Amino acid sequence: MTYRHGKPPTSQNNDKHMGEAAVTAWTFADVWEAIAAAQPDRPAQIQGPRVLTWADFDARADALAADLIAAGLGRQAKVAAFLFNGPEYLETYFAAFKGGFAPVNTNYRYGPEELVYLFDNADAEAIVFHAGFAEVLESVRPRLPKVKRWIAVAEPGHAAPDWAADYEAIVGKVPAQRPVKAPWGRSVDDLLLLYTGGTTGMPKGVMWRQDDLFNVIGAGGNAALGLLPCVSVEELIGRITAPDHLFPVSLVACPLMHGTGQFSAFIALNQGGAVATLPSRKFDAVELWNEAERLKATAIVLVGLAFSTPMLEALEANPGRWDLSNIRAMSSSGSMWSQENKRGLLSHVTNAIIYDSLGSSEAVGLGASASAPGMEAQTAAFMLGPNCAVFTEEGRRVEAGSGERGMVAVTGFLPAGYYKDPEKSAKTFREIEGQRWSVPGDWAEVNADGSLKLLGRGSVCINTGGEKVFPEEVEEALKTHPDVRDAVVVGVADPRFGERICAVVEPEGAAVPGLQELSDHVRSQLAGYKVPRELVLVETIGRAPNGKVDYKGVKDRALKALGQPV
């Protein structure tokens, strides 16, 4: 984004007096309460037949916030959401914002040990969970003494256990005092913790101050739609109450537990819109298009090929079945998808623009590309964001067209660091050229036109004969082959070169591509040392719901298939 007064902040506190006019210091609860007061009867959340208005959203969050305060949670106590997609997810976050607590996302795929690590590391004092998770939680509850309040969302076949409060019983009790504010009030320094696993290591809690997060996701505006940031709550309310305001209906297909889904939902809410989530928990592309048509969705939020491939297949199998003329945007972040896939989608959803963002939980807005029908962006081609640069490991800027490699960095509104991890914080959040930058580890070259040639994450870089190979570069080349549905590249042991490249490939349909065929295909696009020397075919790559890959897990599968020690 572009800062409203001509320059980005240079300190962690992000001075709000840049230029002549002061900029509002934002808290999400204040904004959402104002929106609820201005348009109480408009939908805020939709899931299948469930429609919750802004008045419902506000009242239910008030009741939950009051319950957490009564349970003894103090200022900035951590409230974990261990939930599938649905209205309860964002209600839990709204309640945390109201009470001056810090919400924490939880990966619903985690097992017992991962959950213990996360909740302990985050110092969680309240956990809101779907009742279907009661069994796994019951097995670890004795190891989580910090938790003061367990709240279960009942679901078919799963009632709230006797050791947890029932969510609906709580949110149905609207408190006498509204809106709910804790004795300690609210602050722009109140945190949201976004735990991210990345590609290696234990999850890290990215600490976003509410004011920084509100600004970095557009401050009530939307750069993709040409809506400028707001400078006050009054301006934001004036905008959404204007007769010509287009209320977004954002269909978030990816999990709210990850940054892409979560932050995209916030953007829609900050514009007074509605967030729709799919009724089913297993992604179904036909269901997505059914819901998009039924709700007249204006935007769809997905994550790369893991979602867009079945979406395109459904459209190709059912030409003309759905009226998708209301869709103006399809957006993705955190996982690359191919030019061919974008072209296919846009041939069916002809009024839409595809926005592909390069970023991470700790670095929003590293780069972006936009694709319209007939003008599809190349795979992995991004333009640097206005507050971004590429630096060498020594902190020197990489010049456009130089062919030099460096790490992509962003400045401006940034997280405060990683929760309880100053060492990792210092490695990612660096002082360069007198400014604070987030450098999450994505390597790239800067083309002569200023665009990025994205190489991949340095933590999974393969060293073969002294040459560095970034897996994502080879993966994208492999995925342009017609017999490849998905691919991951890992390094396996080689007695001569240290490591050699192994392609782990999920074939397209009944295809059985061979190593020589795929190697020749990669060689036609990349240098010879980047060509796969081993091939392992798998039924599925097994990407996470956010499109990311467990590189260690895939590598272990490859090593077993090749008979190498894990």
VOKEFI-180697 format. One record per residue (C-alpha): x, y, z; residue in one letter; chain; residue number from 1. Coordinates in nm, 3 decimals. Layout:
<rs>
         u         v         w   rest   kette    nr
         X         Y         Z      a       A   NUM
...
</rs>
This chain:
<rs>
         u         v         w   rest   kette    nr
     0.000     0.000     0.000      m       A     1
     0.103     0.364    -0.032      t       A     2
     0.124     0.563     0.286      y       A     3
    -0.115     0.851     0.308      r       A     4
     0.142     1.113     0.394      h       A     5
     0.412     1.022     0.152      g       A     6
     0.647     0.813     0.362      k       A     7
     0.631     0.491     0.562      p       A     8
     0.692     0.490     0.937      p       A     9
     1.041     0.399     1.043      t       A    10
     0.984     0.296     1.405      s       A    11
     0.811    -0.005     1.554      q       A    12
     0.541     0.223     1.693      n       A    13
     0.466     0.365     1.348      n       A    14
     0.421     0.737     1.414      d       A    15
     0.068     0.849     1.337      k       A    16
     0.166     1.209     1.265      h       A    17
     0.334     1.168     0.928      m       A    18
     0.287     1.496     0.744      g       A    19
     0.034     1.763     0.832      e       A    20
    -0.270     1.560     0.944      a       A    21
    -0.298     1.295     1.212      a       A    22
    -0.421     0.952     1.109      v       A    23
    -0.672     0.761     1.320      t       A    24
    -0.528     0.500     1.552      a       A    25
    -0.733     0.191     1.476      w       A    26
    -0.879    -0.093     1.680      t       A    27
    -1.093    -0.352     1.506      f       A    28
    -1.363    -0.360     1.774      a       A    29
    -1.425     0.015     1.754      d       A    30
    -1.460    -0.004     1.376      v       A    31
    -1.685    -0.309     1.369      w       A    32
    -1.908    -0.168     1.644      e       A    33
    -1.950     0.151     1.444      a       A    34
    -2.038    -0.049     1.132      i       A    35
    -2.291    -0.257     1.329      a       A    36
    -2.456     0.061     1.458      a       A    37
    -2.472     0.210     1.108      a       A    38
    -2.616    -0.097     0.933      q       A    39
    -2.752    -0.341     1.192      p       A    40
    -2.970    -0.537     0.952      d       A    41
    -2.718    -0.603     0.677      r       A    42
    -2.558    -0.952     0.668      p       A    43
    -2.216    -0.984     0.827      a       A    44
    -2.165    -1.361     0.811      q       A    45
    -2.318    -1.632     0.596      i       A    46
    -2.269    -2.007     0.604      q       A    47
    -2.520    -2.210     0.410      g       A    48
    -2.866    -2.125     0.547      p       A    49
    -2.719    -1.936     0.844      r       A    50
    -2.723    -1.559     0.803      v       A    51
    -2.603    -1.339     1.089      l       A    52
    -2.661    -0.967     1.063      t       A    53
    -2.418    -0.705     1.183      w       A    54
    -2.643    -0.660     1.490      a       A    55
    -2.616    -1.036     1.558      d       A    56
    -2.240    -1.031     1.505      f       A    57
    -2.199    -0.743     1.751      d       A    58
    -2.435    -0.879     2.019      a       A    59
    -2.295    -1.233     2.017      r       A    60
    -1.937    -1.104     2.039      a       A    61
    -2.038    -0.877     2.328      d       A    62
    -2.178    -1.174     2.518      a       A    63
    -1.865    -1.382     2.459      l       A    64
    -1.637    -1.096     2.563      a       A    65
    -1.837    -1.048     2.884      a       A    66
    -1.805    -1.419     2.961      d       A    67
    -1.428    -1.415     2.916      l       A    68
    -1.391    -1.111     3.140      i       A    69
    -1.607    -1.282     3.404      a       A    70
    -1.387    -1.592     3.376      a       A    71
    -1.094    -1.388     3.503      g       A    72
    -0.902    -1.317     3.184      l       A    73
    -0.693    -1.000     3.209      g       A    74
    -0.559    -0.747     2.965      r       A    75
    -0.409    -0.913     2.656      q       A    76
    -0.491    -1.263     2.774      a       A    77
    -0.466    -1.504     2.484      k       A    78
    -0.788    -1.650     2.339      v       A    79
    -0.732    -1.942     2.102      a       A    80
    -0.977    -2.029     1.824      a       A    81
    -0.958    -2.404     1.759      f       A    82
    -1.236    -2.395     1.502      l       A    83
    -1.332    -2.484     1.149      f       A    84
    -1.461    -2.208     0.922      n       A    85
    -1.790    -2.057     1.032      g       A    86
    -1.942    -1.755     1.207      p       A    87
    -1.802    -1.861     1.544      e       A    88
    -1.447    -1.803     1.422      y       A    89
    -1.484    -1.432     1.355      l       A    90
    -1.716    -1.388     1.654      e       A    91
    -1.438    -1.521     1.876      t       A    92
    -1.195    -1.271     1.727      y       A    93
    -1.444    -0.985     1.762      f       A    94
    -1.499    -1.079     2.127      a       A    95
    -1.123    -1.087     2.189      a       A    96
    -1.085    -0.743     2.032      f       A    97
    -1.373    -0.607     2.242      k       A    98
    -1.224    -0.737     2.567      g       A    99
    -0.871    -0.621     2.504      g       A   100
    -0.755    -0.982     2.462      f       A   101
    -0.524    -1.125     2.194      a       A   102
    -0.681    -1.383     1.960      p       A   103
    -0.470    -1.683     1.855      v       A   104
    -0.529    -1.904     1.550      n       A   105
    -0.504    -2.282     1.584      t       A   106
    -0.436    -2.526     1.303      n       A   107
    -0.720    -2.778     1.326      y       A   108
    -0.497    -3.046     1.175      r       A   109
    -0.262    -3.045     1.474      y       A   110
    -0.218    -3.352     1.688      g       A   111
    -0.191    -3.361     2.068      p       A   112
     0.177    -3.268     2.099      e       A   113
     0.148    -2.980     1.850      e       A   114
    -0.156    -2.846     2.035      l       A   115
     0.022    -2.858     2.370      v       A   116
     0.318    -2.672     2.221      y       A   117
     0.097    -2.406     2.061      l       A   118
    -0.133    -2.337     2.356      f       A   119
     0.158    -2.336     2.602      d       A   120
     0.377    -2.118     2.383      n       A   121
     0.091    -1.873     2.328      a       A   122
     0.000    -1.868     2.702      d       A   123
    -0.360    -1.941     2.605      a       A   124
    -0.609    -1.870     2.885      e       A   125
    -0.926    -1.947     2.691      a       A   126
    -0.986    -2.197     2.411      i       A   127
    -1.297    -2.185     2.192      v       A   128
    -1.326    -2.514     2.003      f       A   129
    -1.559    -2.724     1.794      h       A   130
    -1.694    -3.002     2.013      a       A   131
    -1.559    -3.264     1.773      g       A   132
    -1.212    -3.175     1.906      f       A   133
    -1.312    -3.258     2.266      a       A   134
    -1.147    -3.601     2.263      e       A   135
    -0.803    -3.476     2.162      v       A   136
    -0.830    -3.179     2.400      l       A   137
    -0.936    -3.399     2.690      e       A   138
    -0.615    -3.597     2.648      s       A   139
    -0.398    -3.286     2.688      v       A   140
    -0.601    -3.070     2.930      r       A   141
    -0.393    -3.172     3.236      p       A   142
    -0.086    -3.032     3.059      r       A   143
    -0.245    -2.691     3.001      l       A   144
    -0.286    -2.539     3.349      p       A   145
    -0.293    -2.181     3.217      k       A   146
    -0.631    -2.232     3.049      v       A   147
    -0.910    -2.076     3.258      k       A   148
    -1.202    -2.118     3.020      r       A   149
    -1.296    -2.393     2.776      w       A   150
    -1.587    -2.312     2.543      i       A   151
    -1.728    -2.571     2.303      a       A   152
    -1.923    -2.507     1.985      v       A   153
    -2.171    -2.796     1.961      a       A   154
    -2.206    -2.966     1.623      e       A   155
    -2.400    -3.264     1.484      p       A   156
    -2.298    -3.571     1.681      g       A   157
    -2.088    -3.371     1.930      h       A   158
    -2.232    -3.190     2.231      a       A   159
    -2.022    -2.972     2.459      a       A   160
    -1.834    -3.192     2.709      p       A   161
    -1.910    -3.147     3.078      d       A   162
    -1.576    -2.972     3.137      w       A   163
    -1.653    -2.696     2.883      a       A   164
    -1.915    -2.424     2.857      a       A   165
    -2.163    -2.431     2.569      d       A   166
    -2.089    -2.159     2.313      y       A   167
    -2.447    -2.093     2.204      e       A   168
    -2.563    -2.065     2.566      a       A   169
    -2.298    -1.797     2.620      i       A   170
    -2.354    -1.587     2.307      v       A   171
    -2.731    -1.596     2.360      g       A   172
    -2.699    -1.397     2.684      k       A   173
    -2.666    -1.041     2.565      v       A   174
    -2.505    -0.841     2.848      p       A   175
    -2.679    -0.538     2.997      a       A   176
    -2.382    -0.312     2.928      q       A   177
    -2.305    -0.277     2.559      r       A   178
    -2.070    -0.248     2.391      p       A   179
    -1.855    -0.455     2.624      v       A   180
    -1.531    -0.292     2.728      k       A   181
    -1.303    -0.435     2.992      a       A   182
    -1.182    -0.214     3.281      p       A   183
    -0.846    -0.185     3.106      w       A   184
    -1.008    -0.062     2.786      g       A   185
    -0.869    -0.112     2.437      r       A   186
    -0.544    -0.004     2.282      s       A   187
    -0.397     0.024     1.934      v       A   188
    -0.110    -0.182     2.079      d       A   189
    -0.344    -0.476     2.150      d       A   190
    -0.217    -0.781     1.965      l       A   191
    -0.336    -1.046     1.727      l       A   192
    -0.112    -1.353     1.731      l       A   193
    -0.088    -1.532     1.397      l       A   194
     0.094    -1.862     1.439      y       A   195
     0.272    -1.973     1.127      t       A   196
     0.452    -2.301     1.073      g       A   197
     0.635    -2.195     0.760      g       A   198
     0.833    -2.472     0.593      t       A   199
     1.056    -2.572     0.883      t       A   200
     1.066    -2.557     1.261      g       A   201
     0.801    -2.515     1.528      m       A   202
     0.516    -2.265     1.479      p       A   203
     0.601    -1.902     1.554      k       A   204
     0.350    -1.648     1.682      g       A   205
     0.365    -1.335     1.466      v       A   206
     0.264    -1.037     1.683      m       A   207
     0.050    -0.790     1.490      w       A   208
    -0.049    -0.469     1.667      r       A   209
    -0.409    -0.398     1.571      q       A   210
    -0.329    -0.056     1.430      d       A   211
    -0.049    -0.189     1.211      d       A   212
    -0.263    -0.477     1.087      l       A   213
    -0.562    -0.254     1.014      f       A   214
    -0.343    -0.025     0.806      n       A   215
    -0.149    -0.292     0.620      v       A   216
    -0.472    -0.456     0.497      i       A   217
    -0.605    -0.129     0.362      g       A   218
    -0.757     0.074     0.649      a       A   219
    -1.109     0.021     0.519      g       A   220
    -1.001     0.052     0.158      g       A   221
    -0.908    -0.202    -0.103      n       A   222
    -0.620    -0.133    -0.339      a       A   223
    -0.738    -0.408    -0.575      a       A   224
    -1.071    -0.230    -0.621      l       A   225
    -0.927     0.121    -0.623      g       A   226
    -1.067     0.211    -0.278      l       A   227
    -0.831     0.440    -0.089      l       A   228
    -0.758     0.390     0.282      p       A   229
    -0.978     0.578     0.527      c       A   230
    -0.831     0.830     0.771      v       A   231
    -1.105     0.808     1.036      s       A   232
    -1.393     0.594     1.154      v       A   233
    -1.627     0.874     1.048      e       A   234
    -1.495     0.862     0.692      e       A   235
    -1.528     0.483     0.686      l       A   236
    -1.891     0.496     0.804      i       A   237
    -1.969     0.773     0.558      g       A   238
    -1.831     0.556     0.280      r       A   239
    -2.035     0.245     0.361      i       A   240
    -2.357     0.444     0.411      t       A   241
    -2.321     0.622     0.077      a       A   242
    -2.597     0.526    -0.172      p       A   243
    -2.351     0.396    -0.431      d       A   244
    -2.140     0.183    -0.194      h       A   245
    -2.080    -0.167    -0.327      l       A   246
    -2.112    -0.407    -0.037      f       A   247
    -1.868    -0.692    -0.083      p       A   248
    -1.978    -1.050    -0.036      v       A   249
    -1.648    -1.227     0.007      s       A   250
    -1.662    -1.607    -0.023      l       A   251
    -1.362    -1.726     0.178      v       A   252
    -1.295    -2.079     0.057      a       A   253
    -0.964    -2.123     0.240      c       A   254
    -0.932    -2.168     0.618      p       A   255
    -0.981    -1.872     0.849      l       A   256
    -0.710    -2.028     1.067      m       A   257
    -0.450    -1.906     0.815      h       A   258
    -0.352    -1.550     0.735      g       A   259
    -0.488    -1.545     0.379      t       A   260
    -0.841    -1.635     0.481      g       A   261
    -0.835    -1.440     0.805      q       A   262
    -0.700    -1.112     0.669      f       A   263
    -0.921    -1.132     0.359      s       A   264
    -1.224    -1.170     0.587      a       A   265
    -1.113    -0.864     0.784      f       A   266
    -1.087    -0.662     0.462      i       A   267
    -1.447    -0.748     0.370      a       A   268
    -1.575    -0.666     0.718      l       A   269
    -1.385    -0.336     0.724      n       A   270
    -1.583    -0.235     0.415      q       A   271
    -1.914    -0.320     0.581      g       A   272
    -1.948    -0.636     0.375      g       A   273
    -2.034    -0.996     0.445      a       A   274
    -1.800    -1.292     0.489      v       A   275
    -1.937    -1.618     0.349      a       A   276
    -1.784    -1.956     0.430      t       A   277
    -1.864    -2.289     0.266      l       A   278
    -2.113    -2.518     0.442      p       A   279
    -1.891    -2.827     0.402      s       A   280
    -1.556    -2.880     0.571      r       A   281
    -1.402    -3.070     0.282      k       A   282
    -1.342    -2.841    -0.013      f       A   283
    -1.584    -2.904    -0.295      d       A   284
    -1.547    -2.689    -0.606      a       A   285
    -1.905    -2.752    -0.720      v       A   286
    -2.031    -2.636    -0.382      e       A   287
    -1.814    -2.325    -0.410      l       A   288
    -1.960    -2.228    -0.747      w       A   289
    -2.312    -2.307    -0.622      n       A   290
    -2.261    -2.073    -0.327      e       A   291
    -2.095    -1.805    -0.541      a       A   292
    -2.400    -1.798    -0.766      e       A   293
    -2.656    -1.818    -0.484      r       A   294
    -2.497    -1.539    -0.279      l       A   295
    -2.401    -1.325    -0.579      k       A   296
    -2.049    -1.323    -0.436      a       A   297
    -1.832    -1.032    -0.544      t       A   298
    -1.503    -1.194    -0.440      a       A   299
    -1.358    -1.540    -0.388      i       A   300
    -1.058    -1.602    -0.165      v       A   301
    -0.851    -1.913    -0.235      l       A   302
    -0.494    -2.039    -0.213      v       A   303
    -0.321    -2.121    -0.540      g       A   304
    -0.347    -2.444    -0.733      l       A   305
    -0.479    -2.648    -0.439      a       A   306
    -0.810    -2.465    -0.484      f       A   307
    -0.797    -2.325    -0.836      s       A   308
    -0.731    -2.658    -1.010      t       A   309
    -1.052    -2.830    -0.891      p       A   310
    -1.238    -2.501    -0.943      m       A   311
    -1.132    -2.494    -1.307      l       A   312
    -1.209    -2.862    -1.353      e       A   313
    -1.563    -2.806    -1.225      a       A   314
    -1.614    -2.517    -1.467      l       A   315
    -1.478    -2.717    -1.760      e       A   316
    -1.705    -3.012    -1.674      a       A   317
    -2.013    -2.787    -1.640      n       A   318
    -1.987    -2.513    -1.905      p       A   319
    -2.245    -2.238    -1.856      g       A   320
    -2.396    -2.397    -1.545      r       A   321
    -2.339    -2.101    -1.312      w       A   322
    -2.406    -1.728    -1.337      d       A   323
    -2.080    -1.584    -1.203      l       A   324
    -2.121    -1.235    -1.343      s       A   325
    -2.111    -1.069    -0.998      n       A   326
    -1.760    -1.191    -0.922      i       A   327
    -1.517    -0.903    -0.955      r       A   328
    -1.211    -1.052    -0.788      a       A   329
    -1.047    -1.385    -0.716      m       A   330
    -0.754    -1.347    -0.480      s       A   331
    -0.481    -1.575    -0.355      s       A   332
    -0.176    -1.536    -0.134      s       A   333
     0.096    -1.763    -0.008      g       A   334
     0.105    -2.019    -0.291      s       A   335
     0.187    -1.969    -0.656      m       A   336
    -0.049    -2.073    -0.932      w       A   337
     0.011    -2.101    -1.303      s       A   338
    -0.062    -1.869    -1.591      q       A   339
    -0.249    -2.151    -1.767      e       A   340
    -0.475    -2.201    -1.468      n       A   341
    -0.550    -1.829    -1.442      k       A   342
    -0.631    -1.816    -1.812      r       A   343
    -0.872    -2.106    -1.777      g       A   344
    -1.058    -1.954    -1.482      l       A   345
    -1.088    -1.614    -1.648      l       A   346
    -1.236    -1.773    -1.960      s       A   347
    -1.535    -1.870    -1.743      h       A   348
    -1.543    -1.589    -1.485      v       A   349
    -1.515    -1.312    -1.737      t       A   350
    -1.587    -1.007    -1.519      n       A   351
    -1.321    -1.093    -1.263      a       A   352
    -0.961    -0.994    -1.208      i       A   353
    -0.727    -1.242    -1.041      i       A   354
    -0.504    -1.094    -0.773      y       A   355
    -0.204    -1.306    -0.679      d       A   356
    -0.018    -1.173    -0.374      s       A   357
     0.332    -1.252    -0.259      l       A   358
     0.350    -1.228     0.116      g       A   359
     0.355    -1.412     0.444      s       A   360
     0.222    -1.387     0.797      s       A   361
     0.508    -1.157     0.892      e       A   362
     0.540    -0.971     0.560      a       A   363
     0.217    -0.853     0.401      v       A   364
     0.243    -0.697     0.055      g       A   365
     0.584    -0.811    -0.069      l       A   366
     0.459    -0.817    -0.426      g       A   367
     0.151    -0.867    -0.639      a       A   368
     0.028    -0.950    -0.985      s       A   369
    -0.308    -0.891    -1.150      a       A   370
    -0.459    -1.091    -1.434      s       A   371
    -0.757    -0.998    -1.648      a       A   372
    -0.907    -1.198    -1.937      p       A   373
    -0.647    -1.200    -2.215      g       A   374
    -0.379    -1.050    -1.989      m       A   375
    -0.281    -1.329    -1.754      e       A   376
     0.032    -1.274    -1.545      a       A   377
     0.318    -1.521    -1.586      q       A   378
     0.362    -1.787    -1.320      t       A   379
     0.565    -1.654    -1.024      a       A   380
     0.584    -1.305    -1.180      a       A   381
     0.524    -1.031    -0.924      f       A   382
     0.575    -0.656    -0.917      m       A   383
     0.743    -0.531    -0.602      l       A   384
     0.510    -0.355    -0.362      g       A   385
     0.563     0.019    -0.308      p       A   386
     0.742    -0.037     0.023      n       A   387
     0.944    -0.339    -0.086      c       A   388
     1.298    -0.406    -0.199      a       A   389
     1.537    -0.696    -0.254      v       A   390
     1.854    -0.705    -0.045      f       A   391
     2.163    -0.923    -0.045      t       A   392
     2.254    -1.103     0.277      e       A   393
     2.491    -0.813     0.350      e       A   394
     2.204    -0.561     0.331      g       A   395
     2.284    -0.415    -0.012      r       A   396
     1.999    -0.345    -0.256      r       A   397
     1.976    -0.567    -0.560      v       A   398
     1.958    -0.357    -0.875      e       A   399
     1.701    -0.429    -1.143      a       A   400
     1.841    -0.636    -1.430      g       A   401
     2.165    -0.719    -1.248      s       A   402
     2.095    -1.093    -1.225      g       A   403
     2.198    -1.080    -0.861      e       A   404
     1.997    -1.276    -0.607      r       A   405
     1.866    -1.142    -0.280      g       A   406
     1.589    -1.163    -0.024      m       A   407
     1.260    -0.980    -0.064      v       A   408
     1.186    -0.733     0.216      a       A   409
     0.903    -0.500     0.313      v       A   410
     0.897    -0.194     0.538      t       A   411
     0.618     0.022     0.676      g       A   412
     0.347    -0.131     0.893      f       A   413
     0.512    -0.444     1.033      l       A   414
     0.458    -0.697     1.313      p       A   415
     0.623    -0.629     1.646      a       A   416
     0.811    -0.960     1.616      g       A   417
     0.761    -1.324     1.712      y       A   418
     0.597    -1.393     2.046      y       A   419
     0.855    -1.486     2.312      k       A   420
     1.128    -1.538     2.051      d       A   421
     1.368    -1.243     2.032      p       A   422
     1.631    -1.447     1.847      e       A   423
     1.404    -1.533     1.552      k       A   424
     1.259    -1.183     1.564      s       A   425
     1.604    -1.033     1.517      a       A   426
     1.670    -1.258     1.217      k       A   427
     1.348    -1.165     1.037      t       A   428
     1.296    -0.802     1.142      f       A   429
     1.611    -0.615     1.050      r       A   430
     1.739    -0.261     1.044      e       A   431
     1.852    -0.179     0.689      i       A   432
     1.916     0.169     0.546      e       A   433
     1.795     0.322     0.872      g       A   434
     1.453     0.154     0.851      q       A   435
     1.293    -0.154     1.000      r       A   436
     1.224    -0.427     0.744      w       A   437
     1.063    -0.769     0.751      s       A   438
     1.279    -1.022     0.565      v       A   439
     1.099    -1.358     0.584      p       A   440
     1.346    -1.546     0.362      g       A   441
     1.200    -1.544     0.010      d       A   442
     1.476    -1.523    -0.251      w       A   443
     1.433    -1.346    -0.584      a       A   444
     1.601    -1.165    -0.868      e       A   445
     1.479    -0.825    -0.990      v       A   446
     1.413    -0.819    -1.363      n       A   447
     1.502    -0.516    -1.574      a       A   448
     1.139    -0.397    -1.568      d       A   449
     1.130    -0.403    -1.188      g       A   450
     0.933    -0.725    -1.162      s       A   451
     1.042    -1.015    -0.944      l       A   452
     1.169    -1.350    -1.053      k       A   453
     1.072    -1.544    -0.743      l       A   454
     1.310    -1.827    -0.655      l       A   455
     1.173    -1.964    -0.328      g       A   456
     1.234    -1.990     0.044      r       A   457
     1.598    -2.015     0.143      g       A   458
     1.525    -2.262     0.424      s       A   459
     1.449    -2.538     0.171      v       A   460
     1.720    -2.449    -0.079      c       A   461
     1.901    -2.749    -0.232      i       A   462
     2.280    -2.740    -0.267      n       A   463
     2.390    -2.961    -0.555      t       A   464
     2.756    -2.950    -0.649      g       A   465
     2.789    -2.602    -0.497      g       A   466
     2.495    -2.464    -0.696      e       A   467
     2.191    -2.337    -0.507      k       A   468
     1.857    -2.459    -0.641      v       A   469
     1.532    -2.318    -0.509      f       A   470
     1.264    -2.588    -0.519      p       A   471
     0.976    -2.360    -0.618      e       A   472
     1.149    -2.257    -0.940      e       A   473
     1.177    -2.621    -1.052      v       A   474
     0.829    -2.702    -0.923      e       A   475
     0.672    -2.433    -1.137      e       A   476
     0.855    -2.563    -1.444      a       A   477
     0.732    -2.916    -1.372      l       A   478
     0.373    -2.800    -1.327      k       A   479
     0.364    -2.662    -1.680      t       A   480
     0.388    -3.020    -1.813      h       A   481
     0.041    -3.149    -1.914      p       A   482
     0.084    -3.477    -1.722      d       A   483
     0.169    -3.304    -1.392      v       A   484
    -0.109    -3.201    -1.158      r       A   485
     0.117    -3.093    -0.873      d       A   486
     0.484    -3.125    -0.787      a       A   487
     0.728    -3.073    -0.502      v       A   488
     1.106    -3.076    -0.536      v       A   489
     1.338    -3.194    -0.258      v       A   490
     1.705    -3.269    -0.223      g       A   491
     1.821    -3.628    -0.163      v       A   492
     2.170    -3.752    -0.085      a       A   493
     2.422    -3.779    -0.368      d       A   494
     2.776    -3.918    -0.313      p       A   495
     2.931    -3.684    -0.569      r       A   496
     2.731    -3.361    -0.552      f       A   497
     2.612    -3.372    -0.191      g       A   498
     2.249    -3.346    -0.297      e       A   499
     2.061    -3.421    -0.615      r       A   500
     1.717    -3.304    -0.716      i       A   501
     1.421    -3.532    -0.673      c       A   502
     1.083    -3.448    -0.822      a       A   503
     0.784    -3.573    -0.623      v       A   504
     0.498    -3.562    -0.872      v       A   505
     0.122    -3.602    -0.847      e       A   506
     0.022    -3.700    -1.203      p       A   507
    -0.273    -3.560    -1.393      e       A   508
    -0.545    -3.826    -1.408      g       A   509
    -0.417    -4.164    -1.524      a       A   510
    -0.094    -4.023    -1.672      a       A   511
     0.237    -4.186    -1.580      v       A   512
     0.509    -3.934    -1.671      p       A   513
     0.866    -4.060    -1.681      g       A   514
     1.184    -3.910    -1.540      l       A   515
     1.345    -3.849    -1.880      q       A   516
     1.035    -3.680    -2.015      e       A   517
     1.002    -3.448    -1.716      l       A   518
     1.374    -3.377    -1.700      s       A   519
     1.377    -3.275    -2.066      d       A   520
     1.077    -3.052    -2.000      h       A   521
     1.253    -2.875    -1.713      v       A   522
     1.576    -2.851    -1.914      r       A   523
     1.388    -2.658    -2.184      s       A   524
     1.319    -2.385    -1.928      q       A   525
     1.598    -2.394    -1.669      l       A   526
     1.968    -2.458    -1.634      a       A   527
     2.088    -2.816    -1.650      g       A   528
     2.190    -2.835    -1.284      y       A   529
     1.825    -2.767    -1.188      k       A   530
     1.694    -3.073    -1.373      v       A   531
     1.547    -3.356    -1.158      p       A   532
     1.767    -3.666    -1.132      r       A   533
     1.510    -3.872    -0.942      e       A   534
     1.134    -3.909    -0.974      l       A   535
     0.878    -4.030    -0.721      v       A   536
     0.513    -4.053    -0.828      l       A   537
     0.253    -4.010    -0.553      v       A   538
    -0.124    -4.025    -0.540      e       A   539
    -0.138    -3.680    -0.381      t       A   540
     0.113    -3.421    -0.267      i       A   541
    -0.105    -3.361     0.037      g       A   542
    -0.092    -2.985     0.059      r       A   543
    -0.229    -2.817     0.371      a       A   544
    -0.554    -2.617     0.340      p       A   545
    -0.346    -2.300     0.297      n       A   546
    -0.171    -2.452    -0.005      g       A   547
     0.162    -2.495     0.172      k       A   548
     0.378    -2.804     0.165      v       A   549
     0.538    -2.995     0.449      d       A   550
     0.877    -3.022     0.276      y       A   551
     1.019    -3.245     0.548      k       A   552
     0.726    -3.484     0.522      g       A   553
     0.747    -3.497     0.142      v       A   554
     1.122    -3.548     0.160      k       A   555
     1.078    -3.838     0.402      d       A   556
     0.830    -3.998     0.159      r       A   557
     1.077    -3.955    -0.126      a       A   558
     1.367    -4.101     0.070      l       A   559
     1.161    -4.407     0.163      k       A   560
     1.053    -4.455    -0.198      a       A   561
     1.416    -4.434    -0.313      l       A   562
     1.542    -4.665    -0.039      g       A   563
     1.751    -4.395     0.127      q       A   564
     1.767    -4.351     0.506      p       A   565
     1.520    -4.100     0.645      v       A   566
</rs>
